[in-house]
């Protein structure tokens, strides 16, 4: 029998993982839905080099407020617990790959 590992809290992930891309979004947001296939392709490209988290701003208002998310989608990249990049609105795959590549070498 396999046991499912306990999920880490958001802040613990930021502290323990070297590179985390956070997608602040909402279910009702059209541009957020457009980002889903881009982020899925990005995840297949980066493999285990980074983690991609999706945060629903309507269900996690405290976290969205803490990071001053005023529009969705908003993408934040954390390296070793520190925010190193922020973007509001949709982003294309090429841009996201470039940002991540710049931060792979810095970890």
N, C-alpha and C positions, 0 to 999 in steps of 0.2 A: 504494500500500500504506500502511495506517495503522499507526502504532506505538502500543502501549498505554503510557500514562505509568506510570512506576515509582511504586508506592504509597509514600506517606510513612509513616515509623514513627509510632506512636501519640503519642509525646512531641513529635514535630515538628509533628503536626497541632494539638496543644494550643497550641503556641507560635505557630503561624502563622495559625490561623483565629480570627476574632473571637468566634464563639459555637459551642460544641460540646456536644451532649447525649450523654452516654455511658450506655449501657444495659448494666450488668453482669448477665449472666444465665447460665443453664445449659440444656442440651438436655433434661434430665430434669425441669425445673421447670414445673409446671402454670401457675402465675401468670405466668411468663415468656412462655409460649405465648399467654396472654390479652393480653399487652402488644403482641404483634406487629401486629395490625390497628390498634391505637391509634397506634402509632408510625408505621405506614405512612400513616395519615390525617394525622398531624401533619406528616410529611415533605411531603406534597402541599400542605399549607397554608403551610408556611414557605418552600418552594422553596429558593432559594440563600441565604437569610438566616442559615441555621445548618446545621451538619452533625450528623447523628445517627450515632453509632458503636455497634456491638454488640460487647461483649467477653464471650467465654465464660470464666467463672471457672475451669473445669476445665482449659482449655487455656492460660490466662494467669494462673497462680497468683501470679507475682511482681507483676504489675500489680494484681490484686485485693488482695493483701496490702498493697501500698504505699498504697492508698486505703482500707484497713481495711474492705473489703467483707465483712460477716459474714452477710448474708442476700441472697437473690436473689428477685426483681429488686431491684437498687439503681440508681437514676438519679442521675447527677452532671451538673451544668451548669457548664461552664467558660466564662468570659468573659475574653478576652485572656490565656489561660493560667492564670487563677486560678479556683479553685472558688468559685462564688457560690450554689449551691443543691444540696441533697442530699435524697434521698427513698428510703426502703426500702419495698418492697411495690409493689403495683400503683398506678397513678395514672390518673385519667380524662382524657380529651381536654381538657375545659374547664380543668382545673387546669394541665395542661402548656402549653396556649396562653397562659394568664394569666402563668405564670412566664416563658415566652419573650418575650411582649410587654413585660414589665417590663424585660427585659434587651436588647431591640432598641434601646430609646431610650438605653441606657447605653453602647452600643458606639461 
